[in-house]
Amino acid sequence: MRKPSSPASVPQHVAIVMDGNGRWARKRFMPRLAGHRQGVESLKRCVRACAARGIRVLTVFAFSSENWNRPEDEVSGLMELLGKALAREVPQLHADGVQLHFVGSRSGLSDGVRQGLDEAERTTQGNQRLILNVCFNYGGRWDIAQAAAALAECGEPITEASLSGAMALHHVPDPDLVIRTGGEFRISNFLLWQSAYSEFHFSDALWPDFDEAALDGAIADFASRERRFGQTSEQVQQDGEC
Ligand code: FPP
């Protein structure tokens, strides 16, 4: 269990629900996929900005377990976008010291996409500047269920610690700050287990418009919060004085 602390000014782990690509495109009379393409550009800008601000882990929701229910051409477009983005962006991400992880079920993905994900992870595994977790074919309920199933299969007891260790994000600490863009106030099956004590920031900006200033606004909002982790405000303030 994390100890309560006075607010650190910069969160170590930021997680983002990148919502609003479709509306961004529609406002410009463009197909939804053009919004997702712009979303990739926004993600690149965000990765650079997070690294520059000393954030150590960035986790983004790129494709949920439920996104398979979208129109077929949007699903295939997102798969193609991922494949192309990997081919184009991994060399630069590698040069920038970014360690990539694709978090989610690999079932249902084509062999080509699966190979692309494996190769990107292999190439960047030694990098230390920023860990970028891309949640793809991911759902928080899927993660809890797969962790419980893995423990049950090995006959291990199911505890908070053993479940945490079997989760898809076991290689990073829980997110300090969860951001959702696009003006909605929901968690949408993202990091259900890991966000138990995260601070939340909701932004009206559509994801392609979420720029450095918007990120700085979210970080400032985070820095103003008192994280109590179940304790009282007085206890937290006393701990901070020691
Ligand atoms: C939600 O916006 C966004 C997604 C379902 C996809 C997010 C993907 C990216 C930002 C690009 C990165 C992707 C890959 C493949 C690396 P929405 O479509 O629900 O927008 P809306 O709420 O305005 O319709």
Boltz pocket constraint, residues with backbone or C-beta under 6 A from the ligand:
constraints:
  - pocket:
      binder: B
      contacts: [[A, 18], [A, 19], [A, 20], [A, 21], [A, 22], [A, 23], [A, 24], [A, 36], [A, 37], [A, 39], [A, 40], [A, 43], [A, 61], [A, 62], [A, 63], [A, 64], [A, 67], [A, 78], [A, 79], [A, 81], [A, 82], [A, 85], [A, 182], [A, 207]]
      max_distance: 6.0
